[in-house]
Amino acid sequence: MLSIRDRKQQHLFDPWAAILTAKQRQLLDQQWPGYFREHILDLLPVGKLALAFPSDQGRPTKDLYTVLGALALQQFHDLTDSQVVEQLLFNIQWHYALDLYKQSDQTQYICEKTLWSMRLYSMTLGIDADVFDAIAVKLAELFKVDTRLQRIDSVHIKSNMARLGRIGIFVRAIDRFLVNLKRQHRGLWKQLDGDLVQRYQSQQARGCFASVKPSESKRTLREVASDLYRLVVRFNGHRQVAGMNSYKLLCRIVKEQCEVQPDGTIELKAPKQIPSESLQNPSDPDATYSGHKGQGYQVQVMETYCEHEGTQKDPAQLNLITHVDVEKACESDAQALLPAIEATLEKDLAPEQLQADALYGSDENCQEAKQHDVEVVSPTMGTEKKKGAALSDFEFRSDGHVDHCPTGHQPLVRRKNKSGYSQGFDKSICNRCPLLAQCPVKKGKSYYYLRYAKKAMRLAGRRQQENTAAFKDCYRWRAGVEATMSQYDRLTGVKRLRVRGFKAVRFAAVLKAAGVNLARAVAAHRARKRAQGPNTDPTGGEYNGILLFKELLSSISRVLIGLCLVRPYFWMTSHETA
C-alpha cells in the first residue's frame, strides 16, 4: 500500500521552530539541506515510483518522498547503505532536507533491505533520468541560466569489479558456472569429471591460476580454454542449463575469444582480434574495454558556461550540467553529440554554440547539428599532408568556389555538380608556378583543374578558421569542462563506483551529476545573497508577502510554544501555594 506525504499542504505553525535554534535554522537554510528541502524535494517523481506498488493492498510503504530523497542524497554524498540508515536516524541535516520533523521510527528509519529494493525499482523504472531532468530544469528557471553557450566531454568510470586478464576471465566464468550448476542441477554437477571440478572449485584453485608464470601463461590459457569449451559442448543440448546466465557467459567467451576449428577443437584469437565489447569480468557482463582508458564505462557530460572578462569566474553565475548519459566504454564519442543535443532540446535547454574536442566534431555531426540550429565548435580530425600547397591554402568564396590560389591567381572556370566543385586555372600560369609539383591541381586538356567534394571544401574552411586568433580565443573555453570532471569525481566519487551492471552504474552516475548541480546551485545562491544583501531574495527579486507571512508565522509559533511550556509551571506553582 502506498504511503506518500501531501507536500502541497502547508503548516499553520512551522514544526521546525520547536526543533531548531535560530542559528541552526539559518545555517541549514544557507547550505544544501535548506536548498534541497525548498526546491528539490517536491520535484522527486514519486508518482512514477508508485507504479511499482499497489495503492490499497499490503503493508504501507515508507514515504516515497523520503525514500527517493535518501537514494538521491546517498549518491550525492557517496555513501553505503548502512551509512544512509545512520544518516536518516541521527543527522539533523538529512532530517531538514527531507522535512522529517516527526521524531519516530516510522519517519526516520529505513532498513537496508528496503533501501536496496527501492533502488532496484527506481533503476528499473529509470527514475534517475527523471530526477536529473527535473532538477536541471528547475535550477535553470531559478537562476535564469543562459544555455546558449555549452560544452561537452566524456569521463571514464569503473564499476566495482576486478581487472582480469584472459586467464582470469576464463577461470572466473568456469567457476561461476560450476557453482550455479551445483545449486540448480546437482545431479548434472555430480556427473562432471572430478578432476575438472577439483581444478576450479578447490580452495587453492584461484591462487594457482593467479600465480601462473609468464613462461607458462600460453599453455595454461590453452588448457583453460579447452576446459571451458568442453563444458559448452557438454550442455549445448540441455534446455534448462542452456538458459542459465552463467552458461551464456561461457558461450559468449567462446564466440569472442576463440575460433572453433572444423575438427571440433578451438584456437585462441590473437589479442588484436578480440573486440572491445568483449567480456571483461563475469561479475559485470555490461562492462567493456576502451583502448585509450581501459575497462569500465563512460559518461557524457554537457554543461553551460559563461565567457567572463579576465580570468576570474563570477561565483554567482551557475554553470549547469544540462545533459548526462552513461555509455559502454567501447562506444565512440562521435556517436554521443546528436543524442545530447536532442535530449537538451526536449528539456528546452539546447545550446546555440556547442564546444567539443575533435572526436565530436566530424563533418557529419556538424552538418546534422546545424539542422537543430546548433553550431559545433571543434577542431577537425587528423592533419593534412602538406608538401607545398594543400586545399586549405586556397581561399574560398561563400558559394564554395575558389576565390584565388595560394599564389593569388583566380580560376578562369568555375563549375559545380552533384559530387562537388571543379575549378580551372590558366595553364601558362600554373606551368611557371614553383608550387606546381606539390599542388593538388591536375593537368587537363584546357586547364589545370582543382576538383574537390563539398565535404573536403568544408573541412578546408574549418582548418583555415582554426588558425585564426578568433577561433583560438573562442575555443579556449572548452578546457573548462575538465574542471567539471574533476569536481564530478571529487564531490561524488563517480570514477570508482560501488555497484556493477549497466543499470546500477547509470543510476549512480546520473544522480551524482544531479548532486553536482545541487552543489553548484548552493554556491551560486550564497554568492548572490552576499552580493545582494540580507533583505533580498537570492533567486531574483525582493522578499514578497508570502515569505514575510511565513516568517511571521514562525515567530508566532515560537511564542505559542513558549507559552505552552510556561503555563504548566505557573499552574503547578499556584496549586502548591494554595
C-alpha positions as CSV (number, residue, x, y, z in Angstrom):
1,M,0.0,0.0,0.0
2,L,1.3,3.4,-0.9
3,S,2.4,6.0,1.6
4,I,3.0,9.4,0.1
5,R,3.0,12.7,2.1
6,D,0.9,15.5,0.7
7,R,3.7,18.1,0.1
8,K,1.2,20.7,-1.1
9,Q,-0.4,21.0,2.4
10,Q,1.0,23.9,4.3
11,H,1.6,24.1,8.1
12,L,-0.2,26.7,10.1
13,F,2.8,26.7,12.5
14,D,6.3,25.9,11.5
15,P,7.1,22.5,13.0
16,W,10.9,23.2,12.8
17,A,10.6,26.2,15.2
18,A,10.4,23.9,18.2
19,I,13.3,21.7,17.0
20,L,15.9,24.1,15.7
21,T,17.5,27.1,17.2
22,A,17.7,30.3,15.2
23,K,21.3,29.8,14.3
24,Q,20.8,26.2,13.3
25,R,17.9,27.2,11.1
26,Q,20.0,29.9,9.5
27,L,22.9,27.6,8.7
28,L,20.7,24.9,7.4
29,D,18.9,27.3,5.1
30,Q,22.2,28.6,3.7
31,Q,23.6,25.1,3.0
32,W,22.4,22.2,0.9
33,P,19.8,20.9,3.3
34,G,17.7,24.0,3.0
35,Y,18.1,24.3,-0.7
36,F,17.2,20.6,-1.2
37,R,14.1,21.0,1.0
38,E,13.0,24.2,-0.6
39,H,13.5,23.5,-4.3
40,I,14.3,19.8,-4.9
41,L,12.2,17.6,-2.6
42,D,8.9,18.4,-4.3
43,L,10.4,17.6,-7.7
44,L,11.1,14.0,-6.9
45,P,9.0,11.7,-9.2
46,V,7.2,9.8,-6.5
47,G,4.3,9.1,-8.9
48,K,6.5,7.1,-11.2
49,L,7.9,5.0,-8.3
50,A,4.3,4.5,-7.1
51,L,3.7,2.3,-10.2
52,A,5.7,-0.5,-8.5
53,F,3.3,-0.8,-5.6
54,P,-0.5,-1.4,-5.2
55,S,-2.4,1.6,-4.0
56,D,-4.7,-0.2,-1.5
57,Q,-3.1,-3.6,-0.7
58,G,-0.4,-4.8,1.6
59,R,1.5,-3.1,4.3
60,P,2.2,0.7,4.0
61,T,5.4,1.5,2.2
62,K,7.9,4.0,3.6
63,D,7.1,7.5,2.5
64,L,8.2,7.7,-1.2
65,Y,9.5,11.3,-0.8
66,T,11.8,10.0,2.0
67,V,12.9,7.0,0.0
68,L,13.7,8.9,-3.2
69,G,15.3,11.7,-1.3
70,A,17.5,9.2,0.6
71,L,18.5,7.5,-2.6
72,A,19.5,10.8,-4.2
73,L,21.4,12.0,-1.2
74,Q,23.2,8.7,-1.0
75,Q,24.7,9.3,-4.4
76,F,25.3,13.0,-3.8
77,H,27.5,12.1,-0.7
78,D,28.8,8.7,-2.0
79,L,27.5,6.6,1.0
80,T,27.0,3.0,1.6
81,D,23.5,1.6,2.5
82,S,24.4,1.3,6.2
83,Q,25.7,4.9,6.2
84,V,22.4,6.0,4.7
85,V,20.5,4.3,7.6
86,E,22.6,6.1,10.1
87,Q,22.2,9.5,8.4
88,L,18.4,9.1,8.4
89,L,18.4,8.3,12.1
90,F,20.9,10.8,13.5
91,N,21.7,13.5,11.1
92,I,19.7,16.7,11.5
93,Q,20.8,17.9,8.1
94,W,19.1,14.9,6.4
95,H,16.0,15.4,8.6
96,Y,15.8,19.0,7.5
97,A,16.5,18.3,3.8
98,L,13.8,15.6,3.7
99,D,11.4,17.5,6.0
100,L,11.3,14.8,8.7
101,Y,10.2,16.8,11.6
102,K,8.4,14.0,13.4
103,Q,10.7,12.1,15.8
104,S,9.6,8.5,15.1
105,D,11.0,5.3,13.7
106,Q,8.3,5.3,11.0
107,T,9.5,8.5,9.5
108,Q,13.3,8.4,10.2
109,Y,14.2,4.7,9.9
110,I,14.6,2.6,6.8
111,C,16.2,-0.8,6.8
112,E,18.9,-1.7,4.3
113,K,16.7,-4.3,2.6
114,T,14.0,-1.7,1.9
115,L,16.6,0.7,0.6
116,W,18.0,-2.0,-1.7
117,S,14.5,-2.9,-3.0
118,M,13.5,0.7,-3.6
119,R,16.8,1.3,-5.5
120,L,16.1,-1.7,-7.7
121,Y,12.6,-0.5,-8.5
122,S,14.0,3.0,-9.3
123,M,16.7,1.6,-11.6
124,T,14.2,-0.5,-13.5
125,L,11.8,2.5,-14.0
126,G,14.6,4.9,-15.0
127,I,13.8,7.3,-12.2
128,D,17.4,8.6,-12.2
129,A,16.9,10.4,-15.5
130,D,13.6,12.0,-14.3
131,V,15.3,13.3,-11.1
132,F,18.2,14.8,-13.1
133,D,15.9,16.4,-15.7
134,A,13.6,17.9,-13.1
135,I,16.5,19.4,-11.1
136,A,18.2,20.8,-14.2
137,V,15.1,22.4,-15.5
138,K,14.2,23.8,-12.1
139,L,17.7,25.3,-11.5
140,A,17.8,26.8,-15.0
141,E,14.5,28.5,-14.2
142,L,15.5,29.7,-10.8
143,F,18.9,31.1,-11.8
144,K,17.8,32.2,-15.3
145,V,20.7,30.2,-16.8
146,D,21.9,31.2,-20.3
147,T,22.1,27.9,-22.2
148,R,23.3,29.4,-25.5
149,L,26.9,28.5,-24.8
150,Q,27.7,24.9,-23.8
151,R,30.5,22.3,-23.9
152,I,30.6,18.6,-23.9
153,D,33.1,15.9,-23.0
154,S,33.2,12.3,-21.6
155,V,34.8,10.8,-18.5
156,H,35.8,7.2,-17.9
157,I,34.4,5.5,-14.8
158,K,34.8,2.0,-13.3
159,S,32.3,-0.3,-11.7
160,N,33.1,-2.4,-8.6
161,M,34.9,-5.2,-10.4
162,A,38.4,-6.5,-10.5
163,R,40.7,-6.1,-13.6
164,L,41.2,-9.6,-15.0
165,G,43.5,-11.0,-17.7
166,R,42.4,-13.6,-20.2
167,I,43.1,-16.5,-17.9
168,G,41.2,-14.8,-15.1
169,I,38.2,-14.3,-17.3
170,F,38.1,-17.9,-18.3
171,V,38.6,-19.2,-14.7
172,R,36.0,-16.9,-13.1
173,A,33.4,-17.8,-15.8
174,I,34.0,-21.6,-15.3
175,D,33.9,-21.3,-11.5
176,R,30.7,-19.3,-11.6
177,F,29.0,-21.8,-13.9
178,L,30.0,-24.8,-11.8
179,V,28.7,-23.1,-8.6
180,N,25.3,-22.3,-10.3
181,L,25.1,-25.8,-11.8
182,K,25.7,-27.4,-8.4
183,R,22.9,-25.2,-6.9
184,Q,20.3,-25.7,-9.6
185,H,21.2,-29.1,-11.2
186,R,23.2,-31.1,-8.6
187,G,22.7,-34.4,-10.5
188,L,24.4,-33.0,-13.6
189,W,27.1,-31.5,-11.5
190,K,27.9,-34.9,-10.0
191,Q,28.3,-36.4,-13.5
192,L,31.2,-34.0,-14.3
193,D,34.8,-35.1,-14.4
194,G,36.1,-34.9,-10.8
195,D,39.4,-33.5,-11.9
196,L,37.8,-30.6,-13.7
197,V,35.6,-29.7,-10.7
198,Q,38.6,-30.0,-8.3
199,R,40.7,-27.8,-10.6
200,Y,38.3,-24.9,-10.5
201,Q,36.4,-25.2,-7.2
202,S,39.0,-26.2,-4.6
203,Q,40.2,-23.7,-2.1
204,Q,43.6,-23.3,-3.8
205,A,42.2,-23.1,-7.4
206,R,42.1,-19.3,-7.8
207,G,45.5,-18.9,-6.1
208,C,47.1,-21.4,-8.5
209,F,45.8,-19.6,-11.6
210,A,46.7,-16.2,-10.2
211,S,50.4,-17.3,-9.8
212,V,51.0,-18.6,-13.3
213,K,54.5,-17.9,-14.5
214,P,54.7,-15.7,-17.7
215,S,56.5,-18.6,-19.5
216,E,53.6,-20.9,-18.8
217,S,50.7,-18.5,-19.4
218,K,50.1,-19.5,-23.0
219,R,49.9,-23.2,-22.2
220,T,47.7,-22.6,-19.2
221,L,45.4,-20.4,-21.3
222,R,45.0,-23.1,-23.9
223,E,44.2,-25.7,-21.1
224,V,41.6,-23.4,-19.5
225,A,40.0,-22.5,-22.9
226,S,39.8,-26.2,-23.7
227,D,38.0,-26.9,-20.4
228,L,35.6,-24.1,-21.0
229,Y,34.8,-25.3,-24.5
230,R,34.2,-28.9,-23.2
231,L,31.5,-27.5,-20.8
232,V,29.9,-25.6,-23.6
233,V,29.7,-28.7,-25.8
234,R,28.6,-30.9,-22.9
235,F,25.5,-28.9,-22.1
236,N,24.7,-27.5,-25.5
237,G,21.5,-29.6,-25.9
238,H,20.3,-29.2,-22.4
239,R,17.5,-26.7,-22.4
240,Q,17.5,-25.7,-18.7
241,V,21.2,-25.4,-18.5
242,A,21.5,-23.5,-21.7
243,G,19.1,-20.9,-20.2
244,M,21.4,-20.1,-17.3
245,N,23.2,-16.8,-17.4
246,S,26.5,-18.3,-16.4
247,Y,26.3,-20.8,-19.3
248,K,25.5,-17.9,-21.7
249,L,28.7,-16.2,-20.5
250,L,30.7,-19.3,-21.4
251,C,29.2,-19.3,-24.9
252,R,30.0,-15.5,-25.2
253,I,33.6,-16.1,-24.2
254,V,34.0,-18.8,-26.9
255,K,32.5,-16.5,-29.5
256,E,34.6,-13.5,-28.6
257,Q,38.0,-15.1,-27.8
258,C,38.1,-18.4,-29.6
259,E,37.8,-19.9,-33.1
260,V,36.2,-23.3,-33.5
261,Q,38.1,-25.5,-36.0
262,P,36.5,-27.9,-38.4
263,D,37.8,-30.9,-36.3
264,G,36.0,-29.7,-33.2
265,T,39.0,-28.1,-31.4
266,I,39.4,-24.5,-30.6
267,E,42.2,-22.0,-31.2
268,L,42.6,-18.8,-29.2
269,K,42.3,-15.5,-31.1
270,A,45.2,-13.0,-31.1
271,P,44.7,-10.1,-28.6
272,K,44.2,-7.7,-31.5
273,Q,41.3,-9.8,-32.9
274,I,39.3,-9.6,-29.7
275,P,36.6,-6.9,-29.9
276,S,36.4,-4.1,-27.5
277,E,32.9,-5.0,-26.4
278,S,34.1,-8.4,-25.2
279,L,33.5,-9.7,-21.7
280,Q,35.9,-8.1,-19.1
281,N,34.7,-9.7,-16.0
282,P,31.9,-12.3,-15.4
283,S,30.8,-10.2,-12.4
284,D,29.9,-7.3,-14.7
285,P,28.9,-8.5,-18.1
286,D,28.0,-5.0,-19.3
287,A,31.5,-3.5,-18.8
288,T,33.6,-3.1,-22.0
289,Y,37.0,-2.0,-23.0
290,S,38.4,1.3,-24.3
291,G,41.8,1.1,-25.9
292,H,42.5,4.6,-24.6
293,K,41.2,4.4,-21.0
294,G,40.7,0.7,-20.1
295,Q,37.8,-1.3,-18.7
296,G,34.6,0.2,-17.5
297,Y,32.0,2.7,-18.7
298,Q,32.0,6.3,-19.9
299,V,29.7,9.2,-19.0
300,Q,28.9,12.0,-21.4
301,V,28.5,15.4,-19.7
302,M,27.3,18.6,-21.2
303,E,27.2,21.9,-19.3
304,T,26.7,25.6,-19.8
305,Y,29.4,28.1,-19.4
306,C,29.8,31.9,-19.5
307,E,32.6,33.9,-21.0
308,H,34.0,36.3,-18.4
309,E,36.2,39.2,-18.7
310,G,39.7,38.3,-17.4
311,T,40.4,35.0,-15.7
312,Q,38.3,35.3,-12.6
313,K,34.9,33.5,-12.6
314,D,31.8,35.2,-11.2
315,P,30.8,32.9,-8.2
316,A,27.2,33.9,-8.6
317,Q,27.0,32.5,-12.1
318,L,25.6,29.0,-12.3
319,N,27.3,26.6,-14.8
320,L,24.6,24.0,-15.1
321,I,25.0,20.4,-16.3
322,T,22.2,20.1,-18.9
323,H,22.8,16.5,-20.1
324,V,24.4,13.4,-18.7
325,D,24.3,9.9,-20.3
326,V,26.1,6.7,-19.4
327,E,27.6,4.5,-22.2
328,K,29.8,1.5,-22.6
329,A,33.5,2.3,-22.7
330,C,33.8,0.9,-26.2
331,E,31.5,3.4,-27.8
332,S,32.9,6.4,-29.7
333,D,32.3,10.0,-28.6
334,A,31.3,10.8,-32.2
335,Q,28.0,9.0,-31.6
336,A,27.2,11.0,-28.5
337,L,26.8,14.5,-29.9
338,L,23.5,14.3,-31.6
339,P,21.7,12.4,-28.8
340,A,22.9,15.1,-26.3
341,I,21.6,17.9,-28.5
342,E,18.2,16.2,-28.9
343,A,17.9,15.5,-25.2
344,T,18.5,19.1,-24.3
345,L,16.0,20.2,-27.0
346,E,13.3,18.1,-25.2
347,K,14.1,20.0,-22.0
348,D,14.3,23.4,-23.6
349,L,17.9,23.6,-22.6
350,A,19.5,23.3,-26.0
351,P,22.7,25.4,-26.9
352,E,23.3,27.7,-29.8
353,Q,27.0,27.0,-29.8
354,L,28.5,23.7,-28.5
355,Q,32.2,23.3,-27.9
356,A,33.8,19.8,-28.1
357,D,37.0,18.1,-28.9
358,A,37.9,16.7,-32.3
359,L,36.1,13.3,-31.8
360,Y,32.8,15.0,-31.6
361,G,33.4,17.4,-34.5
362,S,33.1,15.2,-37.5
363,D,31.7,16.9,-40.6
364,E,28.6,14.7,-40.4
365,N,27.9,15.8,-36.8
366,C,28.4,19.4,-37.7
367,Q,26.0,19.3,-40.6
368,E,23.3,17.5,-38.6
369,A,23.8,19.8,-35.6
370,K,23.1,22.8,-38.0
371,Q,19.7,21.3,-38.7
372,H,18.9,21.8,-35.0
373,D,20.3,25.4,-35.1
374,V,23.4,24.4,-33.1
375,E,26.9,25.5,-34.1
376,V,29.6,22.9,-33.2
377,V,33.0,24.5,-32.4
378,S,35.6,21.8,-32.7
379,P,39.0,21.1,-34.4
380,T,39.0,18.9,-37.4
381,M,40.2,15.3,-37.1
382,G,43.7,14.5,-38.4
383,T,46.1,16.7,-40.3
384,E,46.6,17.5,-43.9
385,K,49.6,16.0,-45.8
386,K,51.3,19.2,-46.8
387,K,54.2,19.3,-49.1
388,G,53.9,22.6,-50.7
389,A,50.2,23.6,-51.2
390,A,47.1,22.0,-49.8
391,L,43.4,22.5,-50.3
392,S,43.2,24.6,-47.1
393,D,45.7,27.1,-48.6
394,F,43.2,28.1,-51.2
395,E,40.8,30.9,-50.4
396,F,37.1,30.1,-50.9
397,R,34.1,32.2,-51.6
398,S,30.8,31.9,-49.7
399,D,29.3,29.9,-52.5
400,G,32.0,27.2,-52.2
401,H,34.1,28.2,-55.3
402,V,37.7,29.1,-55.1
403,D,38.5,32.8,-54.9
404,H,42.2,32.5,-55.6
405,C,45.0,30.0,-55.2
406,P,48.0,30.3,-52.7
407,T,49.9,32.4,-55.1
408,G,47.0,34.9,-55.6
409,H,45.7,33.8,-59.1
410,Q,41.9,33.3,-59.7
411,P,40.5,30.4,-61.7
412,L,39.2,31.0,-65.2
413,V,36.5,28.4,-65.0
414,R,34.2,27.6,-62.0
415,R,31.8,24.6,-62.2
416,K,29.6,22.9,-59.6
417,N,27.9,19.5,-59.9
418,K,26.3,16.9,-57.5
419,S,29.6,15.4,-56.4
420,G,31.4,18.7,-55.7
421,Y,33.3,21.6,-57.4
422,S,35.7,22.0,-60.3
423,Q,38.0,25.0,-60.8
424,G,40.1,25.6,-63.9
425,F,43.3,27.6,-63.7
426,D,45.4,29.1,-66.6
427,K,47.9,26.6,-67.9
428,S,50.6,29.2,-68.6
429,I,50.5,30.5,-65.1
430,C,50.4,27.0,-63.4
431,N,53.4,25.8,-65.5
432,R,55.5,28.6,-64.2
433,C,54.3,28.1,-60.5
434,P,57.0,26.9,-58.1
435,L,54.4,25.0,-56.1
436,L,53.1,23.0,-59.1
437,A,54.8,19.8,-58.1
438,Q,53.1,19.7,-54.7
439,C,49.8,21.5,-55.7
440,P,46.6,19.4,-55.7
441,V,45.6,20.7,-59.2
442,K,45.6,18.1,-62.1
443,K,46.5,18.9,-65.7
444,G,43.6,18.7,-68.2
445,K,43.2,19.5,-71.9
446,S,42.5,23.2,-71.5
447,Y,43.2,24.0,-67.8
448,Y,44.8,22.8,-64.7
449,Y,41.8,21.6,-62.7
450,L,41.2,21.6,-58.9
451,R,38.5,19.2,-58.1
452,Y,37.1,18.7,-54.6
453,A,34.0,17.5,-52.8
454,K,31.7,19.6,-50.7
455,K,32.9,17.8,-47.6
456,A,36.6,18.5,-48.4
457,M,35.7,22.1,-49.0
458,R,34.0,22.4,-45.6
459,L,37.0,20.7,-43.8
460,A,39.4,23.0,-45.6
461,G,37.5,26.0,-44.5
462,R,37.4,24.8,-40.9
463,R,41.2,24.3,-41.0
464,Q,41.6,27.8,-42.2
465,Q,39.4,29.0,-39.3
466,E,41.4,27.1,-36.7
467,N,44.5,29.1,-37.4
468,T,42.8,32.4,-36.7
469,A,43.1,34.2,-33.3
470,A,39.3,34.5,-33.1
471,F,38.9,30.7,-33.1
472,K,41.6,30.2,-30.5
473,D,40.1,32.8,-28.3
474,C,36.7,31.2,-28.6
475,Y,37.8,27.6,-28.2
476,R,39.8,28.1,-25.1
477,W,36.6,27.9,-23.0
478,R,36.3,24.2,-23.8
479,A,39.1,23.4,-21.4
480,G,36.8,24.4,-18.5
481,V,34.9,21.1,-18.8
482,E,37.9,19.3,-17.4
483,A,37.4,21.2,-14.1
484,T,33.8,19.9,-14.1
485,M,35.0,16.3,-14.5
486,S,37.4,16.8,-11.5
487,Q,34.5,18.3,-9.4
488,Y,32.3,15.4,-10.5
489,D,34.8,12.9,-9.1
490,R,35.9,14.8,-6.0
491,L,32.4,15.5,-4.7
492,T,30.7,12.2,-5.6
493,G,33.4,9.6,-6.3
494,V,32.0,8.8,-9.7
495,K,35.2,7.3,-11.1
496,R,35.1,4.3,-8.8
497,L,31.6,3.1,-8.1
498,R,30.3,0.6,-5.5
499,V,27.9,-1.1,-8.0
500,R,28.1,-3.4,-11.0
501,G,25.9,-3.6,-14.1
502,F,24.8,-1.0,-16.6
503,K,21.5,-0.1,-14.9
504,A,23.2,0.3,-11.5
505,V,26.1,2.3,-12.9
506,R,23.7,4.6,-14.9
507,F,21.6,5.2,-11.8
508,A,24.6,6.2,-9.7
509,A,26.3,8.3,-12.3
510,V,23.2,10.3,-13.3
511,L,22.2,11.1,-9.7
512,K,25.8,12.1,-8.9
513,A,25.6,14.6,-11.8
514,A,22.4,16.0,-10.2
515,G,24.4,16.3,-7.0
516,V,27.0,18.4,-8.7
517,N,24.2,20.7,-10.0
518,L,22.9,21.0,-6.4
519,A,26.3,21.9,-5.0
520,R,26.8,24.5,-7.7
521,A,23.4,26.0,-7.1
522,V,24.0,26.3,-3.4
523,A,27.3,28.0,-4.0
524,A,25.8,30.4,-6.5
525,H,22.8,31.0,-4.2
526,R,25.1,32.0,-1.3
527,A,27.2,34.2,-3.6
528,R,24.1,36.1,-4.8
529,K,22.9,36.5,-1.3
530,R,26.2,38.1,-0.2
531,A,26.2,40.4,-3.3
532,Q,22.5,41.5,-2.9
533,G,22.4,41.9,0.8
534,P,20.3,40.3,3.6
535,N,17.0,41.9,2.6
536,T,16.7,40.5,-0.9
537,D,15.8,37.2,-2.4
538,P,18.9,35.4,-3.8
539,T,17.0,33.9,-6.7
540,G,15.9,37.2,-8.1
541,G,13.8,40.0,-6.5
542,E,12.9,41.3,-3.1
543,Y,11.2,39.2,-0.4
544,N,7.5,39.0,-1.2
545,G,4.5,38.9,1.1
546,I,4.3,35.1,1.3
547,L,7.9,35.0,2.7
548,L,7.1,37.7,5.2
549,F,4.0,35.8,6.3
550,K,6.0,32.6,6.8
551,E,8.5,34.5,8.9
552,L,5.6,36.0,11.0
553,L,4.0,32.5,11.5
554,S,7.4,31.2,12.6
555,S,7.7,33.9,15.2
556,I,4.1,33.4,16.5
557,S,4.7,29.6,16.7
558,R,7.8,30.2,18.9
559,V,5.8,32.4,21.2
560,L,2.9,29.9,21.5
561,I,5.2,27.0,22.1
562,G,6.9,29.0,24.8
563,L,3.6,29.8,26.5
564,C,2.6,26.1,26.4
565,L,5.8,25.3,28.2
566,V,5.5,28.1,30.8
567,R,1.8,27.6,31.6
568,P,2.1,24.2,33.4
569,Y,4.8,25.7,35.6
570,F,2.6,28.5,36.8
571,W,-0.3,26.1,37.3
572,M,1.8,23.8,39.5
573,T,3.2,26.8,41.5
574,S,-0.2,28.2,42.2
575,H,-1.5,24.8,43.4
576,E,1.5,24.3,45.7
577,T,0.9,27.8,47.2
578,A,-2.8,27.0,47.8
